Amino acid sequence: MLLSLQGSFPSAILALAAVAFGAARVDAVDIDDDALVVARENVALNGRADRIEVGRPERLPAAGADVLVANILMEPLLVLAPRFHELLVPGGRIALSGLLVAQVERVLEAYRGGFTMDAPVTRGDWALLGGTRR
């Protein structure tokens, strides 16, 4: 199962891309009700309601995701580090984006306790962080 936290992309684009690349099941999560409505509509329009469930984070079980992708801002990423650790199975992969290069060290520091983090991938001012849950 893949867990997709949408952040500023309420269209469910991450979840739809994950299914296009072979994910069997995706939970697309957001905290904004309007974003959830748009995401559900896009999932239905793309014929993927059988493989993508859209909802709020409260409904997620612990240690159920094999992969977690989050495209959200730095502050929520810092706060959510322990929760992300709970949500991933041991050996599960994480990808964090929506970060500026200048924010990488702070986020890496927050995740190093529960994850083995890969070297950052950067493009211009933006960074992607990946890692594996310990």
N, C-alpha and C positions, 0 to 999 in steps of 0.2 A: 504494500500500500504506500502511496505517496501522499504526503501532506503538503498542501500549497497554501501559504499565507499571502493573500493578495495585496495588502497594503494599498498603495496608490493606484493599483491596476484592478479595479473592481469588475473588469470584464470577464474574469476567469481565464484570461489568456494563458497563464502559467499552467493551469489545470488542463486546458485544451491541448496545449503543446505537449504536456506529459503523456497524454493519451495518444497523441499522434506519434510519439516516439516509443510507444509500447507499454506504458503503465497500464496494468490491469484494472486498478482502482485508484481513484484520487479523491481525497477530501479537500475541498477548496474552502478556506476559512477567511472570514472577515468579521470585524466588530461593528460595521456600519450597516444598518438595515437597508438603506437605499442601494448600497453596493451589492448586498446579497440578492436583492431583486434583479438587478442588472445581470449579475453573474448567472443566476438561475435561468434567466431568459436566454442568454448566450449559449449556455450549455444545452438547453432545449433546442434552440435554433440550429445548433451544430449536430444534433442527434446523438449526444453523448450522455444523456441523463442516466443511462444504464451503467456507466462507468465513473461518473463524477457526481459526488454528493456535495452540495453547497450548504454551509451552515455556520453557526457561531462556534467559537473555540471551546466553550464550556462542555459541549457534547463529546469531545474527543477522549477516547480511552488512553491510559498511559501505556507506553511501550508497544504501540501498534504500528508505527510507521517505519518502513524500510528506508525511505528517503524523505527529507523535509527541505522544501525550498521556501525562502522568505524574501520578498522584495519589499522591505519596509525600512523606515528610518532608523538611525543609530540608537536613539534613546529606547524605543521599544525592543530593539534587538538586545540591548544590555539587560533590560528588565526580564526578558523572556528566556535568557540563557538556561536557567534551571528547568523551566517548563519544557523547553525543546529537548533537553537531556531526558526528561521523563517520557516524552512522546516517542522518541526513537528507540528501536531495538538496539541491543549491543551490536556494534559493527555497522549500524545504520549510517547513511551519509547525509550531510547537511550542506546546503548552499545558501549563502547570505549575500544579498545584493541590496542596492539602494544606498550604498555607502560611498562617501568621498574618500580618496586616498588618505587624506589627513586624519580620518577617523579609524583607520585600519588597526592601529596598535591598541586603541582602547577596546575595540570589539574583540580582537584576538586575546587580550588579557582576560576578558570576561568568559571566553569559551575554552581556554586552555585547560581548565580544571576538569572538565568532563569530556573533552574532545581532543583528538590529535588533529591539529589544524595544518592544512596544506599552505604552501606559499601563496600569497595573494596574486590574483590575476588583475591587471589594471588596464584600463583604456582611457587615456586622457586623465581627467580628474576623478574617474569612477573606479571602484574596486569590487571584485567578487571574492568572497572567502568560502572555501570549502573545507570539509573535515569529516572525520569518522568518530562516532560515539564510542567511548571507551566502555 
